[in-house]
Amino acid sequence: MTAAPQDAGRADARRNRRKVLAAASQAFDEHGLDISLGAIARQAGVGAGTVYRHFPSKEILLEAVLAQQVDDLVETAQQWAARADPATAFFGFLLDVIETSHGRKHTCDALTAHTSWPRPSLAASARRFRQALDHLLRAAQHAGGVRTDVTTDDVSALTVGCATMRAAHRDQNGGTRMVRLALESLRTPAPVTQGRGFRDTPRTLHTAPRCEECGTRIEARPTGRPARYCGATCRQRAHRRRLGTAGVPDGGRVAATGDVE
C-alpha cells in the first residue's frame, strides 16, 4: 500500500527541514552568523526556495537551530538520568554541555548578544532544558552527591563560566582539567573525621601560648583563664620587673636582665 501524495509531501518537507537545520547548525559553527541562506541551501543540498519556505529569514533559522541544539541537550540529560546514578548523571551531563558548547562559539554568542529577534520556540526549549537540569540537580542532592545550598541558577552560571574557561585554555587537556576542578566545588564536602587533625581545635588551629617572661611553650588549659607564665620563677621575675620599672626602691638599679638588684 503506497502512501498518499499528501503524506509523502509532508514527509519530504520534514526531511528537508531537518537537512536545512543540520546544514545551518554546521555552517553557523564553522563560518559564523554572516553566512547566507543560499550558502546554507547549497550545503543542505536543497534549493534556496526550500530554505525560505521553512525559514523566511536568517533570524528565524538561527532561532530554530538554537532551539534544536538545546532540545538535543535535553535528550542528553534524559539519557544520563536513565543510565547512571544521580551524581554521575549530573556531572556527566554538565561535562557534555561544556564540551558541546566548545565548538559553538557563534551560536552561543547569539544567545547573549541578540535581543531583538523572535524567540518563542527557543524560550520553550530553554524551559525544557532548565527542567531537565533541575531534575538532575535535585536527584544528585537527594543522593548526597551535590551540595544542598546550590541552585539551578548557580549551576547554569558555573557551566557558562566553565565553557568560557575551556575555550580560553590553549591546551585541551589543561582546559578539561580546570573545568573538572571547578565542577568539584559542587560536590558535598567530605565529613570531618577524628583522623584529620581537627580535634582539640585551640591546639591545632591556633598558635600555642608561650610564657611572657622566657618564651617557653605553655600547655593549654582545658578550663579557666590561659596561663601567662610557665611557672613560679617567671611569675616572680615578672613581678619584680614591673616593680622596678615603676620606681626602684632603696637606690637599687635595674640590671640588663630586667631583675632588680
C-alpha positions in Angstrom: 0.0 0.0 0.0 1.6 3.3 -1.1 1.4 6.5 0.9 -1.0 9.2 -0.2 0.7 12.1 -2.1 -0.2 14.5 0.7 1.5 12.3 3.3 4.6 11.8 1.1 4.8 15.6 0.7 4.7 16.2 4.4 7.4 13.5 5.0 9.6 15.2 2.3 9.0 18.6 4.0 10.0 17.3 7.4 13.1 15.6 5.9 14.1 18.8 4.1 13.6 20.8 7.2 15.9 18.5 9.2 18.5 18.7 6.4 18.4 22.5 6.4 18.7 22.7 10.2 21.7 20.3 10.3 23.4 22.2 7.5 22.7 25.6 9.1 24.0 24.4 12.5 27.3 23.3 10.9 27.5 26.4 8.8 27.0 28.7 11.7 29.6 26.9 13.8 32.2 26.9 11.0 31.6 30.2 9.3 29.7 32.4 11.7 26.3 34.0 11.5 27.1 36.1 8.4 26.8 33.1 6.1 23.9 33.5 3.6 20.8 31.4 3.3 21.8 30.5 -0.2 25.1 29.0 1.0 23.2 27.0 3.7 20.8 25.7 1.0 23.7 24.5 -1.1 25.3 22.8 1.9 22.0 21.1 2.7 21.6 20.0 -0.9 18.2 21.7 -1.4 17.0 24.7 -3.3 17.0 28.2 -1.9 13.2 28.2 -2.2 13.0 25.2 0.2 15.0 27.1 2.8 12.9 30.3 2.5 9.7 28.2 2.7 10.6 26.8 6.1 12.6 29.7 7.4 11.7 33.1 5.8 14.6 34.9 7.4 18.0 34.1 8.8 16.9 35.1 12.3 14.1 32.6 12.3 16.5 29.9 11.0 19.0 30.8 13.7 16.3 30.5 16.4 15.3 27.1 15.1 18.9 26.0 15.1 19.4 27.2 18.7 16.2 25.5 19.8 17.2 22.2 18.2 20.6 22.3 19.9 19.0 23.0 23.3 16.5 20.2 22.7 19.4 17.8 21.9 20.9 18.7 25.3 17.6 17.9 27.0 17.6 14.5 25.4 21.2 14.0 26.6 20.1 14.9 30.1 17.3 12.3 29.9 19.8 9.6 28.7 22.2 10.4 31.6 19.4 10.1 34.1 18.3 6.7 32.7 21.8 5.1 32.6 23.8 6.3 35.7 23.5 7.1 39.4 22.3 10.6 40.2 25.7 12.2 41.0 27.4 10.6 37.9 24.5 11.6 35.7 24.6 15.2 37.0 28.3 15.7 36.5 28.4 13.7 33.3 25.7 15.9 31.8 27.5 19.1 32.8 30.7 17.9 31.1 28.7 17.1 28.0 27.1 20.5 27.9 30.5 22.2 28.3 32.2 20.0 25.7 29.3 20.5 23.2 29.4 24.3 23.5 33.1 24.3 22.8 32.6 24.3 19.0 29.5 26.5 19.0 31.0 29.9 19.8 29.0 31.8 17.2 25.6 30.4 18.2 26.4 30.6 21.9 27.3 34.2 21.5 24.0 34.8 19.8 22.1 33.6 22.9 23.5 36.6 24.8 24.2 39.2 22.1 20.9 39.2 20.2 17.8 40.5 22.0 15.5 41.7 19.2 14.8 38.6 17.2 11.8 36.4 17.9 12.3 33.6 20.5 9.1 31.7 21.2 10.4 28.3 20.2 13.8 28.9 21.8 12.1 30.0 25.1 10.2 26.8 25.2 13.3 24.8 24.6 15.1 26.7 27.3 12.3 25.9 29.8 12.7 22.2 29.0 16.4 22.4 29.4 16.1 24.1 32.8 13.6 21.5 33.9 16.0 18.7 32.9 18.9 20.3 34.7 16.8 20.9 37.8 15.8 17.3 37.8 19.4 16.1 37.6 20.5 18.6 40.3 17.7 17.6 42.8 18.3 13.9 42.3 22.1 14.3 42.9 21.4 16.5 46.0 18.9 13.9 47.3 21.5 11.2 46.8 24.1 13.2 48.8 26.4 13.8 45.8 25.9 17.6 45.4 25.8 20.4 48.0 22.3 21.3 49.1 22.9 25.0 49.0 23.5 25.0 45.3 20.6 26.2 43.0 19.9 25.6 39.3 20.9 29.2 38.6 24.2 28.6 40.3 24.8 25.5 38.2 23.9 27.4 35.0 26.2 30.3 35.8 29.1 27.9 36.6 28.5 25.9 33.4 28.7 29.1 31.3 31.9 30.1 33.1 33.4 26.6 32.6 32.6 26.7 28.9 34.4 30.1 28.6 37.4 28.9 30.6 37.5 25.7 28.5 37.5 27.7 25.3 40.2 30.2 26.5 42.6 27.5 27.6 45.3 26.8 24.9 45.7 23.1 25.9 42.6 21.0 25.6 43.6 18.6 28.4 44.5 21.5 30.6 41.2 23.2 29.9 39.3 20.0 30.7 41.3 19.6 34.0 40.4 23.2 35.0 36.7 22.5 34.2 36.7 19.4 36.4 38.3 21.3 39.3 35.6 24.0 39.1 32.8 21.4 39.0 34.3 19.7 42.0 33.2 22.7 44.1 29.6 21.5 43.7 30.2 18.2 45.5 29.1 17.7 49.0 32.1 18.3 51.4 33.5 15.2 53.0 32.6 14.9 56.7 35.3 15.9 59.2 36.7 12.8 61.0 38.9 12.4 64.0 41.8 11.3 62.0 42.2 14.6 60.1 43.7 16.8 62.8 40.6 18.8 63.7 40.4 17.5 67.4 41.3 19.9 70.1 40.7 23.0 68.0 42.6 25.5 70.2 45.7 23.4 70.0 45.7 22.7 66.2 44.2 25.7 64.7 45.7 28.5 66.8 49.3 29.3 67.9 50.2 27.6 71.3 50.6 30.1 74.2 54.1 30.9 75.4 55.5 32.3 78.7 55.5 36.1 78.6 58.8 36.1 80.5 61.0 33.3 79.0 59.1 32.3 75.9 58.7 28.7 76.8 55.6 27.0 75.3 52.8 26.6 77.8 50.4 23.6 77.8 46.9 24.9 77.1 44.5 24.6 80.0 41.1 22.9 79.3 39.3 25.4 81.7 39.9 28.7 83.3 42.0 31.7 82.1 45.0 30.9 80.0 48.4 30.9 81.8 50.8 33.8 81.3 53.9 32.2 82.7 55.5 28.8 82.7 56.0 28.7 86.5 56.5 30.5 89.8 60.0 31.6 89.0 59.0 33.5 85.8 55.9 34.9 87.6 58.1 36.3 90.4 60.7 37.7 88.0 58.0 39.4 86.0 56.5 40.9 89.2 59.9 42.2 90.3 60.5 43.7 86.9 57.2 45.5 87.0 58.1 47.0 90.4 61.4 48.1 89.1 60.0 49.9 86.1 57.6 51.7 88.3 60.4 53.0 90.5 63.3 51.1 92.2 63.3 51.5 96.0 66.4 51.9 98.3 68.6 53.2 95.5 68.6 49.9 93.6 69.2 49.6 89.9 67.8 47.6 87.0 70.2 45.1 85.6 70.3 44.2 81.9 68.3 41.1 82.6 65.4 43.1 84.0 65.8 41.9 87.6 66.0 44.4 90.4 69.3 44.3 92.2 
